[in-house]
Amino acid sequence: MTFSEAIKTSLVNKYATFSGRATRSEYWYVVLFGYLLALLIVFLGMIIDSPELIIGLSTVLSLILLVPSLAVCIRRLHDTGRSGWWYLLVLIPYIGAIALLVIFCFKSDEDNKYGSNPK
């Protein structure tokens, strides 16, 4: 899956779709897209020299990307054969985020109860 396909799939076609599966590349491209947008907002704020603009735009960006980011995380967990409830690991300080990071790096399962392998 290419960068543009992953962004289109996650942010347009499956904006709030929590069922199904997401490949590793789809997940990591969405993460990369979010970081690139955040970096763009910081540079824009530095050029204009407006901390209020950075705060406002980053808040809007966070709200826009909240649902599709959560959806792609849940679909990625499904791809590894886990329930979306595993995302609640993020509530455990430090260890939970590291555990999820490791899980998101796992190879896709073959066909499982969440659907066939998206590859």
Secondary structure, DSSP 4 states (H G I P E B T S, - for coil): --HHHHHHIIIIITTT--SS---HHHHHHHHHHHHHHHHHHHHHHHHHT-HHHHHHHHHHHHHHHHHHHHHHHHHHHHHTT--GGGGGGGGSTTHHHHHHHHHHHSPPPSSBTTBS---
